[in-house]
Amino acid sequence: MKNLLILVVLIFGTGCFAQSIKISGLITDKNSGQPIAAASIKLPDGTGISSGTNGKFEIRITRLPIKLKIRHVSYQTKEIDLITDPKSLVRIELEELVSEIREVNISAQRLKNLTENEDFTLQDFAFDKNHLWLLGYMKNNPLRGRLWIADAFGDTITSIPVRKPEKLYTDLFGNVQLVMSDTVYQVYSDGKAMVFAYPYEKAQFFKTITPIKAIFAGNPVYQDYVHWKQGLHTYYYSQADQKSYFLNIARDSAEEVRQLIDYIYGENRWIINGTRSKDPEWREKCVILYAERRRTRDTVSYQNVRVPLFTFGDSLFVINLYKDSLLTYSPEGKFARAIPIKFHQDSLLFDVLFRDLTYLTDPVSQRMYLLQRKTTAWKLNEFNPSAGRVGKQIQLPDFPAMSGITIYDHAVYFLYPEKKYPNYVRLYRYTI
């Protein structure tokens, strides 16, 4: 677990950059002056890098003069010419792109196949703070696995072969992990080379990471059942004093009563003891009523209670489905308030069902969304956690089998089989 918190700096030999020039820059919005993350900075040879969350970037070049091409999905593309070494921070201002596309119209301009012209099929993708990672196979051959890094538009920066990869996994610290058959590697890049760090045994990695449900103010929040105590307990682990603090316990009281009665009294069963007889009263003679105890003490004590939680801004939100409340905690792990909610429920006759929701945050715009799987489609809504309210629905493309749905920089990314060549899975980008 400690290794997951370590920031690794890769130091290259000085000889590698003996003839290179380092260009440092800052990309900002021309009107607001705010930094722009995930902007693509391209060199004439097609290589490049993306700006970080603070809008800054560093790129090395081998000669001057040179032309840099900067683009971002929400801004107009800009080209700058560097004649001499600036020797200081290069400030680049981008003008916002004014879109004439109607919000309700799903057009080819909003929906783009990012890997349409590439001769590889995708298996998975993931975002870290600076890059889009792609995992797949060349020529749809499972023996030719490959890992790419690209910008937000799918333009490949570099790639390397990998043998028998399984998937990409983004941990709660924002690190991308490459999962192999028996080992998990943390992967990162400086924009040119890829680095595989901290190899973990696969089973041990997921055993360690699975209980952690969120990272809040730099501290892990995890959930666990406590022996002989009903309900799911949520804890906040403070690294400052190396202690765990209890946050919440959730119990499904109605289900507890049902299971407890089943444990005590059992479930009534009718059985027929004997064979058919010519006696017209054979049923009365052969039918026996007995009680079958289907629950044990352990199943009553360890109930499958769901307690979703997420972080947004400087608050931790814990959803108590059974009390219809959204509990808010401060960065210190202190309870702040409870917000009444209704968005989590589905009613079925006299029973109450809970919607299977995924809580998605755009790391660039810092907006939050609710994703729900419907019978034959996906439903995406804006979400305001501070008020516990669901906003307007966002119309998605009619791709029921889309997978890996991710939101990044005002766009929905997802995987979908190509219609013309179904064996090829492509990456799509849909502007919100």
KAFEN-V555441 format. One record per residue. N is the residue number from 0. D_CENTER is the distance of its C-alpha to the mean C-alpha in whole Angstrom. Layout:
n = [N	N]
d_center = [D_CENTER	D_CENTER]
//
This chain:
n = [0	1	2	3	4	5	6	7	8	9	10	11	12	13	14	15	16	17	18	19	20	21	22	23	24	25	26	27	28	29	30	31	32	33	34	35	36	37	38	39	40	41	42	43	44	45	46	47	48	49	50	51	52	53	54	55	56	57	58	59	60	61	62	63	64	65	66	67	68	69	70	71	72	73	74	75	76	77	78	79	80	81	82	83	84	85	86	87	88	89	90	91	92	93	94	95	96	97	98	99	100	101	102	103	104	105	106	107	108	109	110	111	112	113	114	115	116	117	118	119	120	121	122	123	124	125	126	127	128	129	130	131	132	133	134	135	136	137	138	139	140	141	142	143	144	145	146	147	148	149	150	151	152	153	154	155	156	157	158	159	160	161	162	163	164	165	166	167	168	169	170	171	172	173	174	175	176	177	178	179	180	181	182	183	184	185	186	187	188	189	190	191	192	193	194	195	196	197	198	199	200	201	202	203	204	205	206	207	208	209	210	211	212	213	214	215	216	217	218	219	220	221	222	223	224	225	226	227	228	229	230	231	232	233	234	235	236	237	238	239	240	241	242	243	244	245	246	247	248	249	250	251	252	253	254	255	256	257	258	259	260	261	262	263	264	265	266	267	268	269	270	271	272	273	274	275	276	277	278	279	280	281	282	283	284	285	286	287	288	289	290	291	292	293	294	295	296	297	298	299	300	301	302	303	304	305	306	307	308	309	310	311	312	313	314	315	316	317	318	319	320	321	322	323	324	325	326	327	328	329	330	331	332	333	334	335	336	337	338	339	340	341	342	343	344	345	346	347	348	349	350	351	352	353	354	355	356	357	358	359	360	361	362	363	364	365	366	367	368	369	370	371	372	373	374	375	376	377	378	379	380	381	382	383	384	385	386	387	388	389	390	391	392	393	394	395	396	397	398	399	400	401	402	403	404	405	406	407	408	409	410	411	412	413	414	415	416	417	418	419	420	421	422	423	424	425	426	427	428	429	430	431]
d_center = [19	22	21	17	18	21	21	23	25	26	30	32	35	37	39	36	36	40	40	37	37	33	32	30	29	28	26	27	27	31	31	29	29	25	24	21	18	17	21	22	26	27	31	33	33	29	27	25	23	20	21	19	17	21	22	24	25	27	28	32	34	37	40	41	41	38	36	32	30	27	25	22	21	22	25	28	29	31	33	35	38	38	42	42	40	39	39	37	33	33	32	31	30	29	30	27	27	29	28	30	28	28	25	26	27	24	26	26	25	22	21	21	21	20	21	24	27	25	27	24	21	17	16	12	11	8	9	11	13	16	15	13	13	15	16	19	23	26	28	26	27	25	28	27	23	22	19	19	18	18	18	16	19	18	22	22	23	23	23	24	25	23	25	23	19	17	13	11	9	7	8	9	11	9	11	11	13	15	16	19	22	22	21	18	18	16	17	17	20	22	22	25	25	22	22	21	21	21	22	21	22	19	21	21	18	16	19	18	14	14	16	14	12	11	13	16	18	18	18	17	17	17	19	22	25	28	31	33	31	30	26	23	23	21	22	21	22	24	24	27	30	28	28	25	26	26	24	24	25	24	27	27	31	32	31	32	36	35	34	37	40	39	39	43	44	42	42	45	46	49	50	53	56	58	59	60	64	67	67	66	64	62	59	60	62	59	56	54	52	50	46	44	42	38	36	37	36	33	31	33	32	28	26	23	22	19	18	14	13	11	13	14	16	19	18	17	17	18	18	22	22	25	27	25	24	21	22	21	22	23	22	25	23	26	26	26	27	26	25	26	23	24	21	20	23	24	28	30	34	34	31	28	24	21	18	15	13	9	9	7	8	10	10	14	15	14	14	12	12	12	12	14	15	19	22	22	19	16	17	15	16	16	16	18	17	21	23	21	21	20	21	21	20	19	20	18	20	22	20	19	18	15	12	8	8	6	8	10	14	15	14	12	11	12	14	17	21	23	26	29	28	26	25	23	19	19	16	16	16	17	18	17]
//
